[in-house]
Amino acid sequence: MMSSPVQILARNLQAIATGPSGDGANVFLLEEAEGNLLQELWVDNQPVIKTFVTSGAKENTPAVYLTNEAERYIFFLDNTNQLRCVTYDENDEEWDDAPFNDVFGGIEVYENTRLSGFSNPSGMMIVFETQPGQLATLVGRDGQWKVTGAVPAKVEPGAAHTTVDGPNKLDIFCFGHDSQILHLVQDHNSGSWDASVVENSRLEAPLARIAAFPKEDALTFDLVILLSNSQMIWIEAGGAKTDLGVVDGTKLIPPTAAECSLFLPPRYISQFANSGFVNTGYITYNNYYMGQPSQGIPAWGRF
């Protein structure tokens, strides 16, 4: 059933990006059709209205949908493979080109890159590939945008990744060139990176989408993965792997007759079922990571 939390997660992972509605109670699903970006509002897990966002998008573009208290942004690739952003005008009820798009024109972007990112009081971050297999971070803060550096890992070109900013660290999960998932951690204070391989994460097909759910210790994560062959997998922090089924359209077809939601821990329901949302593998927790480091701007946000 679409009301099942795992079915909602499957539906949202199929979108190129998702964002919360203005009241935070529902969700927008973003799609690309013939170079146009369209967003569809879902209320009570039913589609309500589809509206035009912008034109000139690359076919099958990746996207990230970011919001803060006053603004909402959609980042994507245009039909010249340049990074582009549109922002919503509440007064006109239309999407306009963001004022910083001129800066993006000078940024090297790999044509098959995926995008992930987040927004919080310290600024906005977009993670993307500058060259095949090389991730980089683009940071916006106080009206300025800058590529702040390369992520120290070699990844599978064009594979999905996800980015989670926590109280004391930045976590990135990406698909390594050896077909395993890498977990990269940057300390907010020192800016140093640590890398490890997610246990039991060797996959038979590339990542199409990935969502990371932090455990109670905020150090380890459960992962829900959508592969390029439409298979959906859950990898627990300890390495246990569960086949959740195959996504057909917006519906998950489970491997057995058992209700799929039984596979998911209860905290997934409160984190995701209604206002939680996924952006090309990037997931925002409305209640989990609200606080920011008390020591000031984190390492990723320093120019």
Backbone torsions as a table, in degrees:
resi	resn	phi	psi	omega
1	MET	NA	146.4	-179.4
2	MET	-67.2	-20.0	178.8
3	SER	-75.6	-15.4	177.3
4	SER	-63.7	135.3	-179.7
5	PRO	-55.2	-38.7	-178.7
6	VAL	-71.6	-30.2	175.2
7	GLN	-69.0	-38.6	176.4
8	ILE	-63.6	-41.9	177.9
9	LEU	-62.6	-42.7	178.4
10	ALA	-61.6	-44.4	178.5
11	ARG	-59.4	-47.1	-176.7
12	ASN	-70.5	-32.6	177.1
13	LEU	-67.2	-23.9	178.8
14	GLN	-75.5	-23.2	178.0
15	ALA	-73.1	153.3	178.5
16	ILE	-73.7	-21.2	173.0
17	ALA	-167.4	158.9	175.4
18	THR	-137.0	154.6	178.0
19	GLY	-148.0	157.3	-178.3
20	PRO	-76.3	151.6	172.7
21	SER	-69.7	170.4	-176.4
22	GLY	-58.3	-34.6	179.5
23	ASP	-88.2	-2.4	178.2
24	GLY	75.8	0.7	-175.2
25	ALA	-91.6	-17.9	-176.1
26	ASN	-133.1	-170.6	-170.3
27	VAL	-140.2	144.0	169.8
28	PHE	-99.0	133.6	172.1
29	LEU	-106.6	129.2	-177.0
30	LEU	-100.3	139.8	176.1
31	GLU	-139.9	160.5	174.8
32	GLU	-114.5	131.8	179.1
33	ALA	-140.9	112.9	178.2
34	GLU	53.5	40.9	176.5
35	GLY	85.9	-1.1	177.9
36	ASN	-103.8	140.2	170.8
37	LEU	-94.3	130.9	179.6
38	LEU	-127.4	144.3	174.7
39	GLN	-120.8	139.2	-179.3
40	GLU	-117.7	126.5	178.3
41	LEU	-84.4	128.0	175.2
42	TRP	-110.9	126.5	178.8
43	VAL	-122.3	128.0	-177.1
44	ASP	53.0	38.5	176.0
45	ASN	64.4	28.1	174.7
46	GLN	-130.4	139.1	177.3
47	PRO	-67.8	136.5	-176.0
48	VAL	-114.3	-54.6	-176.8
49	ILE	-151.7	142.5	177.6
50	LYS	-113.8	130.3	-176.9
51	THR	-128.5	154.7	179.8
52	PHE	-76.8	137.7	176.2
53	VAL	-105.9	-61.5	-178.7
54	THR	-164.0	167.2	177.7
55	SER	-112.5	176.9	175.8
56	GLY	82.7	15.1	179.3
57	ALA	-81.1	150.3	175.0
58	LYS	-67.2	144.9	174.4
59	GLU	-59.2	131.2	-178.3
60	ASN	59.8	33.6	-179.5
61	THR	-60.1	145.2	165.9
62	PRO	-76.1	166.2	179.6
63	ALA	-158.0	156.1	171.7
64	VAL	-133.0	132.3	-177.8
65	TYR	-112.1	109.9	-176.5
66	LEU	-116.5	145.0	178.2
67	THR	-136.4	154.4	166.2
68	ASN	-134.7	-163.4	-173.7
69	GLU	-62.3	-33.4	-172.0
70	ALA	-116.9	-15.2	-169.6
71	GLU	-136.5	160.2	171.4
72	ARG	-137.5	141.0	-175.2
73	TYR	-131.1	146.6	169.8
74	ILE	-124.4	123.1	177.3
75	PHE	-104.6	138.3	-177.5
76	PHE	-160.5	178.2	174.3
77	LEU	-102.1	135.8	177.2
78	ASP	-87.9	-176.2	-174.4
79	ASN	-75.4	3.8	170.8
80	THR	-110.7	13.4	-179.1
81	ASN	64.4	26.6	173.7
82	GLN	-98.1	144.7	174.8
83	LEU	-68.0	135.7	-177.9
84	ARG	-141.8	154.7	-179.9
85	CYS	-137.9	140.9	170.5
86	VAL	-120.9	151.0	-179.2
87	THR	-128.4	148.2	-174.1
88	TYR	-89.1	130.5	176.5
89	ASP	-96.7	109.1	-177.2
90	GLU	-63.4	-34.0	-177.3
91	ASN	-70.5	-47.7	-179.5
92	ASP	-85.2	-13.1	-176.7
93	GLU	56.9	43.2	178.3
94	GLU	-138.6	158.8	175.3
95	TRP	-94.4	132.5	178.9
96	ASP	-122.4	157.0	174.1
97	ASP	-60.5	136.7	178.9
98	ALA	-69.0	147.5	-176.8
99	PRO	-67.3	-14.8	-178.0
100	PHE	-98.0	11.6	-179.9
101	ASN	-61.5	-29.8	178.5
102	ASP	-60.2	-35.1	177.7
103	VAL	-65.4	-38.6	-177.7
104	PHE	-65.3	-25.5	-178.2
105	GLY	-61.4	-23.7	-179.6
106	GLY	-96.2	7.5	-177.1
107	ILE	-96.3	128.1	178.0
108	GLU	-72.4	127.2	-177.8
109	VAL	-132.3	129.0	174.4
110	TYR	-69.7	131.5	-170.4
111	GLU	-62.2	-24.6	-179.6
112	ASN	-105.1	16.2	-178.3
113	THR	-61.4	151.2	164.0
114	ARG	-98.8	166.0	-179.5
115	LEU	-125.9	144.5	167.8
116	SER	-144.9	170.8	-179.1
117	GLY	167.4	-174.4	-179.6
118	PHE	-159.9	167.9	175.3
119	SER	-135.6	135.2	174.7
120	ASN	-154.3	-178.0	-176.3
121	PRO	-59.2	-19.0	179.2
122	SER	-83.5	-12.5	-179.1
123	GLY	138.4	-165.1	178.1
124	MET	-122.3	145.4	175.7
125	MET	-130.5	137.7	171.4
126	ILE	-120.3	130.8	175.6
127	VAL	-107.1	132.7	-175.6
128	PHE	-155.4	170.1	175.6
129	GLU	-95.7	127.9	173.4
130	THR	-84.0	-37.7	176.0
131	GLN	-135.2	162.7	-178.3
132	PRO	-54.3	119.6	176.8
133	GLY	87.2	-2.5	-178.1
134	GLN	-115.3	108.3	177.3
135	LEU	-81.7	148.1	176.0
136	ALA	-139.9	162.3	179.7
137	THR	-112.9	132.5	175.6
138	LEU	-114.1	124.1	-173.0
139	VAL	-120.5	135.6	174.0
140	GLY	-117.0	127.3	-180.0
141	ARG	-155.5	135.2	178.6
142	ASP	54.5	38.9	177.0
143	GLY	79.8	2.8	179.5
144	GLN	-114.4	147.6	177.7
145	TRP	-127.1	139.0	-178.3
146	LYS	-154.1	139.5	169.5
147	VAL	-75.9	113.1	-170.2
148	THR	-92.1	-6.9	175.8
149	GLY	151.0	169.1	178.6
150	ALA	-87.3	144.9	174.3
151	VAL	-82.8	127.3	-171.9
152	PRO	-77.1	69.4	177.1
153	ALA	-159.8	149.6	174.7
154	LYS	-99.5	120.1	-175.2
155	VAL	-115.7	164.6	175.9
156	GLU	-69.1	122.2	-177.3
157	PRO	-56.8	131.8	175.1
158	GLY	79.9	2.5	-179.9
159	ALA	-84.7	155.9	-178.7
160	ALA	-70.6	158.9	174.0
161	HIS	-147.8	167.2	178.2
162	THR	-137.9	149.9	-174.9
163	THR	-130.5	129.1	179.9
164	VAL	-130.1	124.7	177.5
165	ASP	-101.9	120.2	-179.1
166	GLY	-106.0	-174.5	-177.5
167	PRO	-62.4	-31.9	-174.7
168	ASN	-130.5	-0.1	-174.9
169	LYS	-157.4	161.6	174.8
170	LEU	-110.0	130.1	179.3
171	ASP	-115.6	131.5	173.8
172	ILE	-125.7	129.4	173.3
173	PHE	-111.4	128.3	-176.1
174	CYS	-144.7	166.3	-176.5
175	PHE	-95.0	113.4	-178.2
176	GLY	-74.0	164.0	-178.5
177	HIS	-68.5	-9.9	178.0
178	ASP	-100.2	19.4	175.8
179	SER	67.8	23.2	173.0
180	GLN	-119.3	158.2	-179.3
181	ILE	-86.9	129.3	177.1
182	LEU	-96.9	142.8	174.0
183	HIS	-114.6	112.7	-179.1
184	LEU	-107.7	134.1	-176.5
185	VAL	-128.8	126.3	174.6
186	GLN	-112.0	126.1	177.8
187	ASP	-71.2	132.9	-177.9
188	HIS	-65.0	-28.2	-177.5
189	ASN	-84.9	-58.9	-173.4
190	SER	-81.8	-25.9	-175.2
191	GLY	80.9	1.0	-179.1
192	SER	-75.1	152.2	-177.9
193	TRP	-109.9	143.5	168.1
194	ASP	-122.6	148.9	-178.8
195	ALA	-133.6	143.0	175.3
196	SER	-149.2	163.7	177.0
197	VAL	-99.0	130.7	178.0
198	VAL	-65.9	129.0	-176.6
199	GLU	-60.7	134.3	176.1
200	ASN	59.4	38.6	-175.0
201	SER	-109.4	13.9	175.8
202	ARG	-67.0	129.8	-173.7
203	LEU	-119.5	152.4	-177.8
204	GLU	-88.6	-11.7	-179.8
205	ALA	-143.8	156.0	-179.2
206	PRO	-64.3	157.6	176.0
207	LEU	-71.1	132.0	170.3
208	ALA	-100.8	-39.8	176.5
209	ARG	-147.3	154.9	176.8
210	ILE	-150.5	137.2	176.3
211	ALA	-124.8	136.7	-177.6
212	ALA	-115.3	126.4	179.8
213	PHE	-112.7	115.1	-179.0
214	PRO	-70.2	142.0	173.0
215	LYS	-76.4	176.9	-177.3
216	GLU	-61.4	-28.0	-179.4
217	ASP	-79.7	-6.5	-179.4
218	ALA	61.2	10.7	-179.9
219	LEU	-106.3	-30.8	-178.2
220	THR	-118.6	161.1	-172.1
221	PHE	-137.3	147.2	161.7
222	ASP	-93.7	145.5	-177.9
223	LEU	-120.7	136.8	169.4
224	VAL	-114.8	127.0	-168.3
225	ILE	-126.4	136.3	170.1
226	LEU	-110.9	120.9	-178.8
227	LEU	-88.7	165.6	-179.4
228	SER	-64.9	-18.6	176.7
229	ASN	-91.8	12.3	176.5
230	SER	76.7	5.1	175.0
231	GLN	-76.5	139.9	-179.4
232	MET	-113.9	129.2	-172.4
233	ILE	-129.8	144.0	172.8
234	TRP	-113.7	122.8	174.9
235	ILE	-113.5	115.6	178.9
236	GLU	-76.3	161.9	-177.0
237	ALA	-57.6	-31.5	179.6
238	GLY	-83.1	-2.8	176.5
239	GLY	106.5	-9.2	177.8
240	ALA	-64.2	134.7	-175.6
241	LYS	-119.6	131.1	-179.2
242	THR	-125.2	130.9	174.2
243	ASP	-81.8	113.4	-179.4
244	LEU	-85.7	-15.4	179.6
245	GLY	127.9	-163.7	-178.5
246	VAL	-120.9	134.6	179.7
247	VAL	-87.2	123.8	178.3
248	ASP	-119.1	106.0	-173.1
249	GLY	70.0	-117.2	176.0
250	THR	-109.3	11.4	-175.7
251	LYS	-114.8	135.9	175.1
252	LEU	-89.9	124.3	176.3
253	ILE	-97.3	107.2	-175.3
254	PRO	-69.8	158.5	180.0
255	PRO	-73.0	-19.1	177.7
256	THR	-133.7	177.4	179.4
257	ALA	-77.5	-7.9	-178.8
258	ALA	-64.7	147.6	178.0
259	GLU	-65.7	124.9	-173.8
260	CYS	-61.3	-31.3	-174.9
261	SER	-63.0	-18.3	178.7
262	LEU	-65.7	-20.4	179.2
263	PHE	-74.1	-21.2	-170.0
264	LEU	-99.2	135.4	176.6
265	PRO	-60.4	152.9	-177.3
266	PRO	-56.1	-33.3	-176.5
267	ARG	-64.7	-23.6	177.9
268	TYR	-62.0	-34.4	-175.3
269	ILE	-65.4	-50.5	-178.3
270	SER	-68.4	-30.2	-178.5
271	GLN	-77.2	-24.9	-167.7
272	PHE	-129.2	-31.1	-162.2
273	ALA	-57.6	-35.0	-177.9
274	ASN	-111.0	-74.2	-171.5
275	SER	-94.9	-6.6	175.0
276	GLY	-65.9	152.3	-178.4
277	PHE	-153.1	157.2	-175.4
278	VAL	-119.2	134.1	177.7
279	ASN	-117.4	95.7	179.6
280	THR	45.4	46.2	-179.1
281	GLY	93.8	-5.2	177.9
282	TYR	-96.9	128.5	-178.6
283	ILE	-121.2	138.2	178.2
284	THR	-108.1	135.6	177.3
285	TYR	-103.9	119.6	-175.1
286	ASN	-68.2	-26.8	-175.7
287	ASN	-121.6	-6.9	-171.2
288	TYR	-86.4	-46.7	-173.8
289	TYR	-118.9	45.4	-178.1
290	MET	-71.4	-37.6	-177.9
291	GLY	-76.2	151.6	177.4
292	GLN	-118.1	162.1	-176.2
293	PRO	-57.0	137.5	-178.9
294	SER	-78.1	-11.7	-174.9
295	GLN	-85.2	5.2	177.3
296	GLY	110.6	-157.3	-176.8
297	ILE	-64.1	128.7	177.9
298	PRO	-67.6	164.2	-175.7
299	ALA	-55.9	-38.6	-176.6
300	TRP	-65.7	-23.0	-176.1
301	GLY	-97.3	3.8	-178.0
302	ARG	-89.7	128.0	178.8
303	PHE	-89.9	NA	NA
